[in-house]
Amino acid sequence: MSINFSGISNQRILGKILRFPLQFIPTTTVMPILQGKLKGKKWLIKSGQHGA
């Protein structure tokens, strides 16, 4: 059984609490994607930062 983490809204308090620690991951980090269509591919942390 897996949890759909992307289904947890970032507008709700639970979503904010769960996402809080992510801001401490260095922008040079490369992580594997664990679920979804791109499972097994690599995710660049800095790829999600707009205007940075």
PyMOL commands that set and color helices and strands:
alter all, ss='L'
color gray80, all
select helices_A, chain A and resi 5-7+13-24+45-48
alter helices_A, ss='H'
color red, helices_A
select strands_A, chain A and resi 30-32+42-44
alter strands_A, ss='S'
color yellow, strands_A
deselect
rebuild
show_as cartoon
